[in-house]
Amino acid sequence: MAVMSFEGLRTNNHAIWRRIAFAIISLLILLPPAIPIVFGNKVHWIKGWQMYHDAGLGLLKGEFAIYRGEIVIKRLSPLQVIDLQRYPFVKGISAKFTEVVHARADLKTYAAELCSKMAADERLAYAGLASTHDGWINVDSDDVCGGTP
């Protein structure tokens, strides 16, 4: 007659509980994105995922130019205008970028520091686009510091 050991039962219980915990954690990771799809957006007890929803929103794609009269003195990238070498990046997660442009009117705020350093006979112009939730919009301006489009 075989003798049953309680040690073997304890080991099997640990393995079963680990599998159950793994299954629960996996479901908690995988199901939330599917809940709005299955039940619609009316589910208020769990928030759906919107990965990268605001990533790149309000960033500029174009070129600034400093003019004296009708002559271009210097051309600048949007990052050079706010005195950055590259976009902020913190511990593997893209930082919330505060210098953003959602409309032509935001260009003046974006370039405020550069505008304060420019001479009276100089003007700053921008030719390019800004990213929005609806795509890229044209935000060209002949006089960013003066605020005229």
Salt bridges, closest charged atoms under 4 A:
GLU7 OE2 - ARG10 NH1 3.22
ASP54 OD1 - HIS53 ND1 3.04
ASP54 OD1 - HIS133 NE2 3.29
GLU63 OE1 - ARG75 NH1 3.28
GLU70 OE1 - ARG123 NH2 3.85
GLU113 OE2 - LYS117 NZ 3.36
ASP121 OD2 - ARG68 NE 3.41
GLU122 OE2 - ARG68 NH2 2.53
